[in-house]
Amino acid sequence: MDLSDVTILDLSWLLPGPFATMLLGDMGAEVIKIEEPERGDYARWLGPVEVGESGYGPMFHSVNRNKKSVAMDLKSEEGTEAFLELASEADVVFEQFRPGVVDRLGIGYEDVRTVNEDIVYCSLSGYGQTGPYSDRVGHDPMYQAVGGILDGTRSRDGDVPAIPDYPVADMSGGLMAAFSVVSALLSRELGSGGEYLDVSLTESLVSLATGDGWRAFMSEQLPESERSIRRTHPCSGIYPTKDGRYISVSAPEEKFWKQLLAELDRLDLEEYQFASGEDKHYAMQELSNEFERRTLEEWESFLSDEAMAAPVNEFAEVFDHPQIEARNLVDEVELDDGTVFEQIGFPITTANDEDHAIRSPAPKFGEHTSDVLQRVLSPDDIEKLSEQDIIGLTD
């Protein structure tokens, strides 16, 4: 998982793109974050709180570790030229503009290919580079709406859809983009040359339904109750506990269903595993009555590891859960002012955890402008661009 020889020019902001490039940075890549010189990445200024003396918001710190920051005006001819100079020596360009913007700026795939034919160029957008929605603006809840996730959050009574706490489209799109970049780099290493990657947040989200897509394609052959992936059975549902919490049960395999019922001393419900109609209502009510006999904590102690049940954790509880703690998923980084910032670390364990260590916190705005541009420009040229406000230099 060593990408230490890879240099990435990162033109993304807010969440999905920075998450993707952070993962690549965690794997060792040099990620150079190109930010417009007025405000930079919007996430720097998003609350609701500030982290340390930087004044930057917590989301910015959470998805921009292991990166360098260059403040550069890509709308200027000089900025475009400087970017192409950097691109001539880079391995990856990662952009998150609306379709067509990079071409108008003169830094699109074909522009970069003229200076680096082996470039891996990834465009991450809401709906992809083509199609009737390609030019639409959007954010995660809109992609969830189009992709079907929101409809699946209705209760059985048909309540208004609820937005999930996790930005599923942004994060799945970031994962898919990072996966695509690594795959393209491997392909290039094997002799296939550079490549253009068109990654859609909406399509990445929809791809999560791969195991259930057949329900839509074969809907006419299914009873109405089975046409949607939003389905519950006695063996697969959410049940309330004595203390007003919830426990998740998922036992579609016969042996696990029988194991759960045996531990509940309710083997009389065995035939209701996939019941529908009144039988389903009866069995789920009986199970609800059983689970309401104990608190969530008591069920955690009472049920065995084979019972196919798990607590429905509140968000803050996730990071105190013994399984998450045992896997050391929560990491921390110390900022220049001594502030220790906790964040979710790299989610894959390897033989050498140093392969994906946090090497540096999120960068200050324009912190590395001079250091990076010295690779392709003279000190005089850098000073001139700074005087023209085309680049931003930190003190």
C-alpha positions as a printed NumPy array, in Angstrom:
array([[  0.   ,   0.   ,   0.   ],
       [  2.966,   2.28 ,  -0.647],
       [  2.212,   5.209,  -2.957],
       [  5.22 ,   7.239,  -1.801],
       [  6.44 ,   7.739,  -5.384],
       [  3.089,   9.179,  -6.503],
       [  2.342,  12.912,  -6.702],
       [ -1.283,  14.053,  -6.868],
       [ -2.515,  17.527,  -7.765],
       [ -5.78 ,  17.825,  -5.839],
       [ -8.383,  20.338,  -7.072],
       [-11.184,  19.19 ,  -4.778],
       [-12.872,  20.778,  -1.761],
       [-15.432,  20.162,   0.98 ],
       [-15.894,  16.388,   1.495],
       [-15.975,  13.754,  -1.29 ],
       [-12.806,  14.65 ,  -3.195],
       [-10.741,  15.495,  -0.108],
       [-11.796,  12.18 ,   1.452],
       [-10.577,  10.333,  -1.647],
       [ -7.26 ,  12.149,  -1.809],
       [ -6.766,  11.801,   1.945],
       [ -7.003,   8.025,   1.582],
       [ -4.383,   8.193,  -1.17 ],
       [ -2.253,  10.421,   1.053],
       [ -2.659,   7.95 ,   3.909],
       [ -1.2  ,   5.324,   1.578],
       [  1.889,   7.463,   1.077],
       [  1.109,   9.655,  -1.929],
       [  2.232,  13.272,  -1.983],
       [ -1.038,  15.188,  -2.226],
       [ -0.711,  18.826,  -3.288],
       [ -3.961,  20.642,  -2.585],
       [ -4.47 ,  23.485,  -5.072],
       [ -6.714,  26.17 ,  -3.543],
       [ -7.982,  29.43 ,  -4.979],
       [ -6.078,  32.307,  -3.298],
       [ -9.025,  34.205,  -1.778],
       [-10.639,  31.693,   0.566],
       [ -9.32 ,  28.283,  -0.315],
       [-11.32 ,  25.167,   0.453],
       [-14.749,  26.182,   1.814],
       [-14.415,  23.505,   4.481],
       [-11.708,  25.552,   6.185],
       [-14.383,  27.96 ,   7.356],
       [-17.239,  25.582,   8.17 ],
       [-18.278,  25.389,  11.851],
       [-19.911,  24.812,  14.17 ],
       [-16.62 ,  25.051,  16.112],
       [-13.027,  25.989,  15.363],
       [-10.068,  23.697,  15.974],
       [ -7.159,  25.235,  17.88 ],
       [ -5.675,  28.541,  16.813],
       [ -5.983,  27.768,  13.103],
       [ -9.59 ,  28.917,  12.995],
       [-10.36 ,  26.061,  10.614],
       [-13.445,  23.87 ,  10.993],
       [-13.271,  20.251,  12.185],
       [-14.382,  18.758,   8.852],
       [-11.416,  20.364,   7.103],
       [ -9.002,  18.834,   9.592],
       [-10.776,  15.487,   9.325],
       [-10.232,  14.957,   5.578],
       [ -7.081,  16.9  ,   4.734],
       [ -4.284,  15.299,   6.725],
       [ -1.124,  14.232,   4.876],
       [ -1.486,  17.025,   2.29 ],
       [  0.287,  20.172,   1.166],
       [ -1.497,  23.425,   0.317],
       [ -0.737,  25.666,  -2.656],
       [ -2.809,  28.838,  -3.121],
       [ -3.086,  29.54 ,  -6.851],
       [ -5.459,  31.448,  -9.139],
       [ -6.324,  29.04 , -11.949],
       [ -8.439,  31.693, -13.69 ],
       [ -5.302,  33.596, -14.647],
       [ -3.065,  32.703, -17.571],
       [ -0.021,  32.648, -15.302],
       [ -1.763,  30.386, -12.809],
       [ -2.773,  27.985, -15.577],
       [  0.782,  27.875, -16.869],
       [  2.157,  27.205, -13.396],
       [ -0.38 ,  24.434, -12.865],
       [  0.554,  22.764, -16.158],
       [  4.211,  22.949, -15.161],
       [  3.361,  21.057, -11.979],
       [  1.145,  18.634, -13.912],
       [  4.023,  17.815, -16.265],
       [  5.804,  16.177, -13.325],
       [  2.751,  14.784, -11.495],
       [  1.183,  11.327, -11.633],
       [ -2.449,  12.224, -10.921],
       [ -4.734,  15.214, -11.374],
       [ -7.89 ,  14.973,  -9.261],
       [-10.646,  17.524,  -9.906],
       [-14.143,  18.093,  -8.56 ],
       [-15.477,  20.974, -10.665],
       [-18.729,  20.827, -12.589],
       [-18.31 ,  19.216, -16.023],
       [-16.579,  21.489, -18.519],
       [-15.022,  23.893, -15.995],
       [-11.496,  22.48 , -16.191],
       [-11.607,  22.642, -19.981],
       [-12.575,  26.312, -19.851],
       [ -9.7  ,  26.935, -17.436],
       [ -7.28 ,  25.235, -19.803],
       [ -6.373,  22.453, -17.357],
       [ -8.653,  19.656, -18.59 ],
       [ -7.5  ,  16.154, -19.433],
       [ -6.469,  16.965, -23.   ],
       [ -4.62 ,  20.078, -21.829],
       [ -2.666,  18.115, -19.244],
       [ -1.964,  15.294, -21.699],
       [ -0.072,  17.739, -23.917],
       [  2.516,  18.089, -21.145],
       [  2.194,  14.636, -19.565],
       [  0.755,  11.83 , -21.682],
       [  0.973,   9.342, -18.804],
       [ -1.204,  11.37 , -16.435],
       [ -4.03 ,   9.668, -14.519],
       [ -6.816,  12.255, -14.531],
       [ -9.827,  11.743, -12.247],
       [-12.992,  13.864, -12.486],
       [-15.367,  13.424,  -9.548],
       [-18.805,  15.004,  -9.948],
       [-22.358,  14.655,  -8.702],
       [-23.878,  12.963, -11.72 ],
       [-20.918,  12.257, -14.028],
       [-19.584,  14.069, -17.08 ],
       [-22.452,  13.099, -19.396],
       [-26.236,  12.708, -19.257],
       [-29.158,  15.117, -18.706],
       [-28.228,  15.778, -15.045],
       [-24.499,  16.263, -15.629],
       [-24.613,  20.07 , -15.398],
       [-26.833,  20.176, -12.323],
       [-25.472,  21.435,  -9.049],
       [-26.084,  19.222,  -6.059],
       [-25.116,  17.92 ,  -2.651],
       [-25.213,  14.552,  -0.936],
       [-28.958,  14.46 ,  -0.016],
       [-29.87 ,  15.117,  -3.669],
       [-27.702,  12.241,  -4.875],
       [-29.276,  10.03 ,  -2.208],
       [-32.7  ,  11.086,  -3.45 ],
       [-31.951,  10.207,  -7.066],
       [-30.147,   7.019,  -6.044],
       [-33.016,   5.598,  -3.993],
       [-31.482,   5.684,  -0.523],
       [-33.877,   8.311,   0.846],
       [-36.989,   6.401,  -0.168],
       [-35.641,   3.452,   1.794],
       [-35.552,   5.468,   5.018],
       [-39.332,   5.659,   5.289],
       [-40.934,   3.745,   8.129],
       [-43.372,   0.953,   7.385],
       [-46.108,   3.565,   7.827],
       [-44.744,   5.578,   4.912],
       [-43.377,   8.557,   6.81 ],
       [-41.43 ,  11.339,   5.107],
       [-37.951,  10.056,   4.13 ],
       [-35.176,  10.861,   6.604],
       [-31.658,  11.941,   5.63 ],
       [-29.099,   9.442,   7.017],
       [-26.479,  10.843,   9.391],
       [-23.673,   9.628,   7.149],
       [-23.229,  11.359,   3.743],
       [-23.45 ,   8.078,   1.857],
       [-23.046,   9.456,  -1.664],
       [-20.072,  11.655,  -0.811],
       [-18.228,   8.912,   1.011],
       [-18.987,   6.075,  -1.401],
       [-17.994,   8.352,  -4.289],
       [-14.743,   9.228,  -2.544],
       [-13.984,   5.558,  -1.98 ],
       [-14.774,   4.703,  -5.604],
       [-12.581,   7.555,  -6.834],
       [ -9.617,   6.479,  -4.679],
       [-10.057,   2.881,  -5.824],
       [-10.172,   3.997,  -9.458],
       [ -7.012,   6.095,  -9.128],
       [ -5.045,   3.227,  -7.576],
       [ -6.311,   0.868, -10.286],
       [ -5.307,   3.313, -13.033],
       [ -1.855,   3.741, -11.508],
       [ -1.41 ,  -0.031, -11.469],
       [ -2.591,  -0.236, -15.076],
       [ -0.078,   2.442, -16.031],
       [  2.65 ,   0.568, -14.203],
       [  1.809,  -2.479, -16.314],
       [  2.299,  -0.476, -19.506],
       [ -1.157,   0.856, -20.401],
       [ -0.241,   4.536, -20.052],
       [ -2.348,   7.305, -18.577],
       [ -6.115,   7.264, -18.246],
       [ -9.171,   9.471, -17.759],
       [-11.565,   8.535, -14.929],
       [-15.155,   9.825, -14.814],
       [-16.514,   9.084, -11.318],
       [-20.094,   9.954, -10.367],
       [-21.223,  10.294,  -6.75 ],
       [-24.725,   9.179,  -7.72 ],
       [-23.539,   6.099,  -9.602],
       [-21.201,   5.185,  -6.754],
       [-24.17 ,   5.343,  -4.409],
       [-26.395,   3.281,  -6.714],
       [-23.639,   0.671,  -7.04 ],
       [-24.143,  -0.089,  -3.34 ],
       [-27.444,  -1.68 ,  -4.383],
       [-25.639,  -4.208,  -6.604],
       [-26.735,  -7.173,  -4.488],
       [-30.384,  -6.107,  -4.73 ],
       [-30.583,  -4.505,  -8.169],
       [-32.248,  -7.601,  -9.53 ],
       [-35.392,  -6.703,  -7.553],
       [-35.913,  -3.723,  -9.832],
       [-34.977,  -5.591, -13.007],
       [-37.283,  -8.528, -12.211],
       [-40.018,  -6.629, -10.354],
       [-42.847,  -7.957, -12.51 ],
       [-41.995, -11.477, -11.375],
       [-42.033, -10.6  ,  -7.686],
       [-44.88 , -10.021,  -5.228],
       [-45.24 ,  -6.331,  -4.423],
       [-43.835,  -6.802,  -0.925],
       [-40.528,  -8.057,  -2.398],
       [-40.014,  -5.452,  -5.115],
       [-38.251,  -2.966,  -2.855],
       [-35.089,  -3.611,  -0.877],
       [-36.842,  -1.835,   2.002],
       [-38.235,  -4.966,   3.586],
       [-38.398,  -6.529,   7.033],
       [-39.141, -10.018,   8.29 ],
       [-39.331, -11.399,  11.794],
       [-35.785, -12.69 ,  11.314],
       [-34.529,  -9.296,  10.104],
       [-35.752,  -6.216,  11.922],
       [-35.176,  -3.585,  14.592],
       [-36.694,  -4.269,  18.006],
       [-37.138,  -1.954,  21.041],
       [-35.541,  -2.797,  24.387],
       [-36.66 ,  -2.13 ,  27.946],
       [-34.721,   1.134,  28.233],
       [-36.096,   2.662,  25.031],
       [-33.089,   1.667,  22.936],
       [-33.069,  -0.674,  19.943],
       [-31.437,  -3.905,  18.908],
       [-30.861,  -5.027,  15.337],
       [-31.597,  -8.626,  14.408],
       [-30.535, -10.173,  11.1  ],
       [-30.801, -13.956,  11.008],
       [-31.855, -15.008,   7.483],
       [-29.891, -18.271,   7.752],
       [-31.92 , -21.062,   9.333],
       [-29.241, -22.083,  11.842],
       [-28.815, -18.561,  13.184],
       [-32.563, -17.997,  13.36 ],
       [-32.943, -21.156,  15.427],
       [-29.988, -20.122,  17.607],
       [-31.577, -16.741,  18.364],
       [-34.964, -18.269,  19.149],
       [-33.377, -20.902,  21.378],
       [-31.636, -18.2  ,  23.416],
       [-34.925, -16.312,  23.665],
       [-36.726, -19.584,  24.557],
       [-39.124, -18.92 ,  21.675],
       [-38.597, -21.847,  19.306],
       [-42.352, -21.755,  18.804],
       [-41.699, -18.865,  16.366],
       [-39.378, -20.885,  14.112],
       [-41.907, -21.236,  11.268],
       [-42.378, -17.439,  11.121],
       [-38.831, -16.655,   9.915],
       [-39.959, -15.052,   6.63 ],
       [-43.649, -14.656,   7.456],
       [-45.797, -12.026,   5.762],
       [-49.144, -10.409,   6.468],
       [-50.786, -11.157,   9.793],
       [-48.291, -13.914,  10.59 ],
       [-45.424, -11.447,  10.19 ],
       [-47.165,  -8.907,  12.417],
       [-47.783, -11.557,  15.077],
       [-44.191, -12.83 ,  15.12 ],
       [-42.612,  -9.368,  15.172],
       [-44.891,  -8.283,  17.991],
       [-43.954, -11.393,  19.978],
       [-40.263, -10.677,  19.438],
       [-40.764,  -7.038,  20.421],
       [-42.351,  -8.213,  23.665],
       [-39.357, -10.463,  24.322],
       [-36.733,  -7.8  ,  23.668],
       [-38.58 ,  -5.302,  25.861],
       [-37.91 ,  -7.556,  28.841],
       [-34.264,  -6.417,  29.118],
       [-32.214,  -3.282,  28.559],
       [-29.856,  -3.007,  25.617],
       [-26.848,  -3.497,  27.885],
       [-28.437,  -6.577,  29.418],
       [-29.06 ,  -8.064,  25.984],
       [-25.414,  -7.453,  25.093],
       [-24.425,  -9.632,  28.029],
       [-27.215, -12.171,  27.659],
       [-27.031, -13.088,  23.972],
       [-24.197, -15.193,  22.607],
       [-21.911, -14.32 ,  19.696],
       [-24.002, -16.654,  17.52 ],
       [-27.307, -14.875,  18.111],
       [-27.034, -12.495,  15.119],
       [-28.049,  -9.4  ,  17.07 ],
       [-26.274,  -6.081,  17.619],
       [-26.973,  -2.845,  19.485],
       [-28.209,   0.19 ,  17.578],
       [-25.514,   2.612,  18.722],
       [-25.998,   6.328,  18.958],
       [-23.382,   8.204,  16.919],
       [-21.164,   9.241,  19.82 ],
       [-21.238,   5.697,  21.212],
       [-19.7  ,   4.252,  18.049],
       [-16.205,   5.424,  18.955],
       [-16.399,   4.011,  22.491],
       [-17.582,   0.62 ,  21.291],
       [-15.087,  -2.063,  22.362],
       [-14.754,  -3.421,  18.813],
       [-13.912,   0.003,  17.366],
       [-11.498,   0.68 ,  20.218],
       [ -9.79 ,  -2.691,  19.767],
       [ -9.148,  -1.931,  16.097],
       [ -7.608,   1.486,  16.882],
       [ -9.725,   3.258,  14.29 ],
       [ -9.677,   6.569,  16.131],
       [ -6.379,   8.381,  15.596],
       [ -5.11 ,  11.787,  16.638],
       [ -2.823,  14.473,  15.285],
       [ -1.096,  17.343,  17.068],
       [ -1.376,  20.786,  15.489],
       [  1.381,  23.413,  15.596],
       [ -0.262,  25.138,  18.556],
       [ -0.275,  21.921,  20.575],
       [ -3.975,  21.18 ,  20.039],
       [ -4.619,  17.435,  19.801],
       [ -7.316,  16.689,  17.234],
       [ -8.996,  13.278,  17.22 ],
       [-10.177,  11.873,  13.919],
       [-11.107,   8.652,  12.193],
       [ -7.946,   7.006,  10.925],
       [ -7.21 ,   4.815,   7.93 ],
       [ -9.816,   2.005,   8.007],
       [ -7.601,  -0.861,   6.847],
       [ -5.148,  -2.79 ,   9.025],
       [ -1.914,  -3.923,   7.39 ],
       [  1.18 ,  -5.774,   8.539],
       [  2.963,  -2.429,   8.78 ],
       [  0.723,   0.295,  10.143],
       [  3.42 ,   2.83 ,   9.283],
       [  2.347,   2.4  ,   5.658],
       [ -0.639,   4.618,   6.383],
       [  0.404,   6.708,   9.371],
       [ -0.683,  10.309,   9.837],
       [  2.472,  12.116,   8.737],
       [  1.138,  15.659,   9.002],
       [ -2.034,  17.522,  10.036],
       [ -4.238,  19.392,   7.567],
       [ -2.123,  22.156,   5.999],
       [ -2.39 ,  25.856,   6.641],
       [ -3.805,  27.85 ,   3.75 ],
       [ -1.05 ,  28.21 ,   1.146],
       [  1.504,  26.715,   3.522],
       [  3.47 ,  24.97 ,   0.786],
       [  2.976,  27.347,  -2.149],
       [  6.59 ,  28.462,  -2.335],
       [  8.128,  25.046,  -1.63 ],
       [  6.078,  23.313,  -4.314],
       [  6.369,  25.985,  -6.997],
       [ 10.146,  26.089,  -6.576],
       [ 10.141,  22.773,  -8.404],
       [  9.041,  24.418, -11.633],
       [  9.482,  28.203, -11.218],
       [ 12.357,  30.5  , -10.316],
       [ 12.281,  32.519,  -7.075],
       [ 11.815,  35.695,  -9.132],
       [  8.804,  34.228, -10.934],
       [  7.284,  33.126,  -7.628],
       [  7.745,  36.587,  -6.157],
       [  6.195,  38.186,  -9.243],
       [  3.129,  35.904,  -9.094],
       [  2.747,  36.699,  -5.416],
       [  2.853,  40.449,  -6.098],
       [  0.123,  39.975,  -8.743],
       [ -2.025,  38.001,  -6.208],
       [ -1.969,  34.985,  -8.537],
       [ -0.515,  32.837,  -5.775],
       [ -0.736,  33.112,  -2.006],
       [  2.332,  32.798,   0.18 ],
       [  2.25 ,  32.279,   3.935],
       [  4.587,  34.218,   6.187]])
